């Protein structure tokens, strides 16, 4: 899923990234590699999943290479 240059995550995605990390990533990104990574990290431990999800939702440019968006 490609985001527009001026993308800002919704409040719902941010809240879900804290409460249910995979759901927050799903709202912001849809089902894909980032969602699966968030799901696995959350299963391994809540804190790693939450941290990854917040980074994925709030700083989308960090994972551009994982989405296939190479500069």
N, C-alpha and C positions, 0 to 999 in steps of 0.2 A: 504494500500500500504506500503510495507516494503522497507526501504531505505538501501542502502549499507553502511557499516561502514564509508567509506571515502567520503560520499556524500557532494557535495557543490552545492548550488542552482545556477541556471543560472542567468545571468544579467537580462534576460527578466522576470523571475519570481520575482526578487527583484523590478524591475521598476513597474511591474503590481501590486505588493503588495502595492505600494505607490499610484499609480494612480487609480487603480480599485481593491481594496483589495480581493474580492472573486475570481477574475481571477488569481491573483498571487498564491492563495492557490490552485486553480484548476490546475495550471501549475505544481506546486510542488508536490501535493498530489493526485490529481484526485478528483472525486466527492465522498464525504464521510462526516463524522461527522464534521471534521474541516472546510470543505467548507461550510456546512450549518450554523455553528456557525459564520463564517466570514460573510456570507450573511445576517444573522439576525442582527449582530452587525453593519454592514455597513448601513442597513436600519434604525436602531435606531439612528445612528450618524456616520459620516464619520471617526472621530478620533478614536473611539473605534475599529471600523472595521480595520482601517489601522494598529493600534498598534498590535492587535491580529494577523493579517495577517503577519506582519513583524516578529513577534515572531515565528509563525508557519513555515515560510519559512527559517529564519536564524538560529533558534535553534530547530531543529526537535526533539531532545531528551526530551524536556520539555513536549511534548504531547504523549509520548510513551504509557502511560496508556490508553489514549483515543483511540489509534489505536489497542489496544489489545496486545501490545508488553510488557508484564510484564517481569521484570528481573528474 
